[in-house]
Amino acid sequence: MTIVMEEKYILVFLSVLMSCGATDRPNIVFIVADDLGWNDVGFRNPNMKTPNIDKLATEGIIFENAYVQPYCSPSRTAFMSGMFPFKVGMQHKVLSNVQPACVPLNYTFLPQELKKLGYATHMVGKWHLGFCKWECTPTYRGFDTFFGYYAAEEDYFNHSKGAYLDYRDNELPAWNYKGEYSAYTFAQKAVDIIHQHDVSQPLFMYLPYQNVHAPIEVPEKYYNMYPHVINRGRRTFSGMVSALDEAVGNVTKALKEKGLFENTLILFTTDNGGPLENDANNWPLRGGKHTIWEGGTRGTSFMYGTGLKKTKTTYNGMMHAVDWNPTLVSAAGGTPAKSNPVVETTIDGITHWESIRNGLPSSRTEFIYNLDDFEPATEGHAGIRVGDYKLILGYPGGPDGWYKPKNSTPGDIYDNIIYYKGDSPVRLYNIREDPTEHNDLAAQMPDIVDKLRARIDDYRKQMVPALFPPPDPASFPKNFGNVWSPGWC
């Protein structure tokens, strides 16, 4: 009898320990804004109305040197896999609806790592990592649920691209949301997940919003928030940012209502710099989306919430999109994978959790902006950062230049774009002293050029061919009830 009672108490004790282990892990909300520029938030630009984002950023930690890729699919590859895109085949442009490819299935994604730690994993928003077969899609790559769209650049109200629906509720087409702005729907889906969540289990929510990617569309009430902006495109874009801000506020409100907010860590980042042609703004940085200039790759980002010790500050340590996978795993109390045994390769990401939360120096000393030999390499042929120095070989992507917000009349942001092949011209910048890339030092510092070029050559040995196949007619939505669907590759 005594033995039975002792076993009973032991089982109860172990159960309590396991329960405490689950609930002690922080809830994690990973928000991605699509195409948000460096200067498109209120905490950098007082003309932008983003009170919810500003509060989280200024009461948390604003990252001044957190880098992303110059395009969408490559950045999301880095977020999910912890791998530089040029090692995965995702370094060239983005995957289109009709290409039979996705991020290779032998790479473990962030939600799969968090599920090992007991997390419920949910995704609401944009995928854009390939969907030609079901195994490529979110619920097969670690997410318990998914609501959103597979590709990119769909209409915000009718959720179609090329007249065909791209909207999913898990694996089923979501037809009943036409006319409803996607930011509203995504925020409400996130709120519903939070309210229905079992608090005995830690929550991971990935919220890659559609805002503020093209097409440039917003409900009138947000457009009317910017009467001082004469340029119609910039005014609409600004309204889209404010719609995003309201969606973020609705999610944080729901976390508070559920009693989860105090034990939640929020990471917010863009996926690339703002597209100048669509009225985004990266001032005072050079260039924008599509380029490996700082305006295309230095991402607006911050962290707020539980576990952070040194807050209401900025963090100047160097970080890259590949680092968010291991950093969030560390924040969750796990041990980040140092390698992927399936593909026998070292994970590129470095955990910065202890450095960020305590305000310590970053352990990252270098990263690749991009490596792409697929011609034309429209998003930058080759670029590397080592310490304070940045080397660009060949075409950096376009457009080039420095542009303030277009608050008045429209203007042409394009210089003449000439696509050229190879590693010339060579440009070198000291980013710490010259973050706006005005002073090319290549001719003055040939030894630094040679050193960084040698590092690029080392990385090129690890580059795999870009996954950029030609269109496949099997993808045509008329084969799937007029819906962009998996199941054709």
N, C-alpha and C positions, 0 to 999 in steps of 0.2 A: 504493500500500500504506500509506504514511504517512497519507494522507487518510482511508482506511478505518479505520485504527486510531484516529486522532484522533476520528472520528465515533463509533466504538464507545465510547471513554472518555467522550466528552461525554454519550452516551445513558445510560451507567452512572451518571455524576455526577448527571444530572438525575433519574434514577430514585431515587438515594439521597436527593436533596433532597426529592423528592415524598414519599418514604416517611417521612423525618424530619418533614416538615410535618404528616402525618397523625397519627403517633404522639406528636408533641409536643403536640397539642391535648389538653386535659383530657377525661377521661371525665366525664359529667355525669349525676347521678341526681337527679331532681326528684320529691320525695315530697309527696303531698298527703294530709293526714288529714281525713276528712270529719266536720264538726261538732265539732271539738275546741275546747273552751273555753280561755280565757285562763289559767284556774287549774287546768287538767286535766293538768298535766305536773309531774314531780318537781322540776324546777329552779325552779318557783314555789311548789309546794305539796308539802311533805315527806310528806304522806299518800299521794301517788301513787307507785306503784312503776314507774318508767320509767328504769332504769339505762342502757340503750343510747341512748335519746334524750338523756338528761341528759349523758352523756359527750360526744356530738357537739356538743351545744349549748354546754356550758361550756368545751370546748376550742376551739370555733369562735367565731362571732359571733352573739349573740342580738339580734334586732331588736325594739326597743321601740316603734317607730312605723311598722310595716309594715301597711298597710291592705288589706282585701279587701272584697268586696261582702257584703250581708247574706243572700244566698241562693247556692245552689250553682251553677246554670247561669250566672248572671251572672259569678261569680268565674272559672269555668273559661273563659268567653269571654275575659275579660281576660288570663288566663294565656297562652292560646294565640294570641290575635290582637294583643295590645298595645293594644286599643281599649277605651274606656269603653263599657259595655254600652248606655247610652242612645243611643249613636251607631250601634249595630248592630241595635237592636230587641230586645235581650235584657235589658231593665231590669225586666221584670215577672215576679215569681215564678220558676218553673222550667218547663222543657218537660216535659209529661207523655208517657206512652207513646202516647197516641192523637191527639196534635196534629201536623198535617202541616206541620212547620217544623223548621229547624235554623239554626245560625249561617250567615249567607249565604256562599256558596261563593267569592265574590270576595275574601275576606279570606285572606291568607297566614298559616298557622299556624306555631308555633315549630318543630316537627319539619321542616317544609318548608325553613325558613331554615337549620337545622342540616345537612340533607342537602346543601345547596349547599356546605357546608364539609367534606364527606366523611364525615359521621357515619352509623353504623348507628343506626337509630331504632326503639325498641321501647316498647310500652305494655302495662302490666298493671294492670287495675282498672276504675274507673268512668269512663265517657265523659260522658254527660248533656249533650250538645250537639246532640241531635237525631239521628234515625236513620230517618226515613220513606223515604228513598231511599239507595241504596248510596253515592252521592257524598258524603253527609253523614258517613259513618262513618270510623273511625280510619285504616284502611289506604288510604283514598282521600284522606286529608288529611295525609299525610306520614309515617305510621308503616309500617315494614317489616313488623312483626308486631303482633298485638293478641290479648290474652286478657283477657276480662272481661265487663262487661255494659254495655248501652247506656243504661239509664234510671236508676232510683233506688228505694230503699226496698224492695228485694227481701229475701227470707228468706236469712239467712246460711248455712243448711245445705242447703236444697233449691233455692236460686237461682231462685226463681220470684216473680212478682208477679201476684196474682190468679189463682193456680193455673197460670200459664203461664210457661215457661222464659224467662229472660233471661240467658243465659250463652253466650259465644262463644269459639271457638278460631279466630282469624282470621275467616273468613266463615261457618264451620260451627257449628251448634248444639253445645254441649258438654254432653252428657247424662250423662257418666260420673263426675260429681263430687258427686252427691247424698249428703248426710250428712257431707260434708267442709267444715269451717268455712272461709269464704272467705279469711281472713287466712293460713291455712296454705297454701292453693292458690296465692294470689298470691305469697307469699314464695317458694314452691318454683319457680314459673314464672320469677320473677326470677333465682333462683339458677341455674336451668338455662340461661337466656340468658347469664348471666355466664360460666358454665363453658364454654359452646360458642362464646363470642365470639372472633373473629379479632382478635388484639391489634395487628395492623398497622393497624387502623381504629379511630378514636375511637368511643366508645359513648355514646349518649344513651338513658337509660331514664326513662320517665315512669311513676311508681308512685302513682296516685291510689287509695289503699286504700278499702275499704268502711267499715272502722272509723273513727269510732264512731257512724255514722248509725243511726237507727231502721231496723228493729225492734231493741230492746235485747236482744241475745242474745250469750251467750258460753259456751264450754265450762266445765265445773264447776271445773277446776283454777285458772282465773283468778279466778272468783268466790270461791274459797276463799282467795285471797291477801289478802282484805280482811275478816277476821272482825270487826274493830272497827267496821265500818260497819253500823249497824242497819237503815237504810233500804235496802230490797231493790233498788229501782231504782238508787240511787246506787252500791250495791255491785256490781250487774251492769255498770253503765256503767264503773266503775273497772276492773273486770276486762277489759272491752273495750279500754280504754286500754293495759293491760299486755299484752294479746294483740298489739296493734299494735306495742308496743315490742319484743316478741320477734321479730316479723316484720322490723322495721328491723334488729335485731341480726343476723338470719340473712343479710340482704342484705350488710351490711358485712363479715361473716365471709367470704362468698363472694368479695367483691372482694379481700380479703386473700389468700385461697387462690389466686386467679387472678393475683396480682401486680399488680392494677390500683389498689388502694386509695390508694397514695401519689400517684397521678396522677389522682385523682377529686375532683370538686367536688360536694358534696351540698347541695341546697336543700330545706328542710323547711318546709311551711306548712300551716295550716288553710285551708279555703275560705270559712269564715264563723265567726262566734262560736258558742259552744255553745248548743244549744236548752235553755232552762231547763225546759221541760215534759218533756224526756226525761232529766233529772237531770244534764245538763252544768253546768259552773260557770265563770263569768267574773269572779268576785270579784277586786278590788273595783270592777270596771267596771260601768257601768249598762246594764241590758237584756241582750239576747242575740240569737241568730239571729232573723231576720225584722225586725230593727230597724236604724235608722241611728244608734242610740246606740253608744258606744264598745264596749260588750260584744258588739255584733253585727258590728263592722267592724274592730276592732283585732285583727289575727290573731297567734296564737302562731306564731312562725317563727324560723328561724336558718339559718346557712350554715356549712359545715365543709369544709375540704380544701385542695387544691392552689391556689396562686395568692394565697391570703389572707396578708397580711403582718402585720397587727395583729390577733391572735387572743386568746382567753381574755378576752373583753370583751363589752360591749354596744354597740350602735350606735343612736343616738337620732335619726338623720336620718329625715326624712319620706319614705316610699315608698308605692307603691300597687301593687295586683295587675297593672296594665297594664305596670309597669316590669320584670317578670321576663322577658318576652320579649326586649327589647333588652339587658338586663343579662346574660342567659345567652349570647346571641349574642356579646357583647363578651368574656365570659369564654372563649368558644370560639376567640377570635382573629379573629372576623369583624367586619364593620362593620354595625351595626344599620340597618335600613331606616328612613329618616326619613318616608317616605310610602308609600302604597299606590297605584301608578299605575292599577290596575284601577278603583278606586273614587274616585280623585282626592281623597284625603283625607289629612291629616297623622296619622301614628301618634301616639297619646297617650302611649305609654310613653317613659320616659327611662332611658338606661343609667346605672346606679349602680356599675358594676364598679370603677372606679378609686377612687371614694369609699369603698365598702365595704372593699375590700382594704387601703386605706391609712388608714382611719379619718378621712376628710375629711368636711366638711359635705355634706349632700345638696343637689343642685341642684333638687329639687322644692320648690315653695313653696305649691302649692295642688292640690286635687283635688276631684272630685265624689263624695260618698257615694252618692247616687243621685238620678236625676230620673225621675219616673214620673207621667204624667197618666192612666194607665189606672185606672179606678175599680172597686173600691176599691184604692188603692195600698197594699197590705198590708205592703210592705217599706220604707215610707218615701216620702213624697211628694217632698221636695226637701231636700238637705243639701249644704253645701259647707264646705271647710276652706281658709282663706287665712292663711298665717303661723300665729300662735298661736290664731286665732279660728275658731270653728265656728258656722255659722248653720243652724238647722233651720226650715223653713217647713212648716206643716201637720202631718199625722199622721206620727210618727216610726216607726211599727210597734209591735207589742206582743209580749211583755209588757214592762212598764216596771219599774224598781226595781233594788234591790241585794240580792243573795242570796249567803250563804255556802253552802258545800257541805252537802247534806242528809245528814249523818252519823248523824242520829237519826231522829226521826219524820217521816212525810210532811207536806208542807205545800202549800197552794195558792199558786202563784207568780203567779197572775194578778190584776191589778187589773181593774176593769170596763173593757172595751175598747169604745170608741165610735169607729167609723170616721167621719171627717169629711172633707169635701172642701176643696180650695183651700189657700191659703198661710197660713192662720191656725190655731193661734196661732204666734207668732214666738218663737224661743228663740235665745239667743246665749251661748256659753261660751268662756272662755279655757282651751284644752285643756292648754297647758303648765303653767299654775298650778292648774288644776282638772280633771285627767284623768278624774275620776269624775263630772263633770257634776252637781254639786250647786248651783252658783250661777249662775242665769240673769241675764245682764247686759243683756238686750235693752232694758229700760226705761232703764237708765243710759247706754247707748252707742248712741243712735239713729243717729249718724253712721257707726259701724261696721256697724250693721244695713243701712243704705242702701247702703254700699259693697259688702257681700257680696251683697245682693239684686240689685244691678246686675250682678254677675258671674254669678249664677245666670241672670238674664235673657239674658245673652250666650250662655251655654251652651245655653239652651233653644232658641235659633235653630238649633242643630245637632242637636237631638233628632229621632229618627225614630220613627214609631209602633211600639209594642211588637208583636213577633211572638208573638201569643197567640191563635191561631185556635181555633174550636170543635172538639170531637172529631170525628174522621172514622171512620165505621164500617168503612171499608176496612182500618183498622189491626188489626182483630180477629184474635187469634192463631190462631183455628180455620181461618183462610184460609191459614195457613202451618205446618201440622202442630203446632199448639199451642205455637208459639214466637213471642215478640215479634221481629218481623223487618222489615227494610227492604223497599222495593219497592211501596209503595202510595200514593205522592204524586208 
